[in-house]
Amino acid sequence: MRTFRLAIVENDEDERFFMSEAFKASGEFEILGEFGNGDQLTDWLHGSPKQLPELVLSDLNMPGKNGYDIIDELKITHPGIAVFATSTSSVLTTREKCIRAGAKDFIAKPDIFIAYDSFVTEFYQLACRYLGG
């Protein structure tokens, strides 16, 4: 089983907490950072952290730099980091827009916090598909 290095960008603190706990519990991800918006993520990345994430999971709708801004910026500044977008919207056009913008893929957030286990399983499968595993 492969372990992926991950950074999470989510402005809702409760959502970020439950997401993070599910990723940690899976044993399949090492969380290198948790951020409330894209500005915090890019500040951290520009500060030359000891390790870079292989994956960034970013909410789309946030104050400051949003998920689309992160996709645009990282494909230029950190093209080796795979960006995956997430949102409560599961509309097909949202996924298509994210992929056209440069995200590896899109994954809809669960409607309830207790459903994050299946969210993490699905995300792990996507990570393996795009990065190998």
LINFEN-V891372 format. One record per residue. N is the residue number from 1. RES is the residue in one small letter. BURIAL is + if it has 24 or more other C-alpha atoms within 12 Angstrom, else -. Layout:
N | RES | BURIAL
N | RES | BURIAL
This chain:
1 | m | -
2 | r | -
3 | t | -
4 | f | +
5 | r | +
6 | l | +
7 | a | +
8 | i | +
9 | v | +
10 | e | +
11 | n | +
12 | d | +
13 | e | -
14 | d | -
15 | e | +
16 | r | +
17 | f | -
18 | f | +
19 | m | +
20 | s | +
21 | e | +
22 | a | +
23 | f | +
24 | k | -
25 | a | -
26 | s | +
27 | g | -
28 | e | +
29 | f | +
30 | e | +
31 | i | +
32 | l | +
33 | g | +
34 | e | +
35 | f | +
36 | g | +
37 | n | +
38 | g | +
39 | d | +
40 | q | +
41 | l | +
42 | t | +
43 | d | -
44 | w | -
45 | l | +
46 | h | -
47 | g | -
48 | s | -
49 | p | -
50 | k | -
51 | q | -
52 | l | +
53 | p | +
54 | e | +
55 | l | +
56 | v | +
57 | l | +
58 | s | +
59 | d | +
60 | l | +
61 | n | +
62 | m | +
63 | p | -
64 | g | -
65 | k | +
66 | n | +
67 | g | +
68 | y | +
69 | d | +
70 | i | +
71 | i | +
72 | d | +
73 | e | +
74 | l | +
75 | k | -
76 | i | -
77 | t | -
78 | h | -
79 | p | -
80 | g | -
81 | i | +
82 | a | +
83 | v | +
84 | f | +
85 | a | +
86 | t | +
87 | s | +
88 | t | +
89 | s | -
90 | s | -
91 | v | -
92 | l | -
93 | t | -
94 | t | +
95 | r | +
96 | e | -
97 | k | -
98 | c | +
99 | i | +
100 | r | -
101 | a | +
102 | g | +
103 | a | +
104 | k | +
105 | d | +
106 | f | +
107 | i | +
108 | a | +
109 | k | +
110 | p | -
111 | d | -
112 | i | -
113 | f | -
114 | i | -
115 | a | -
116 | y | +
117 | d | +
118 | s | -
119 | f | +
120 | v | +
121 | t | -
122 | e | -
123 | f | +
124 | y | +
125 | q | -
126 | l | +
127 | a | +
128 | c | -
129 | r | -
130 | y | -
131 | l | -
132 | g | -
133 | g | -
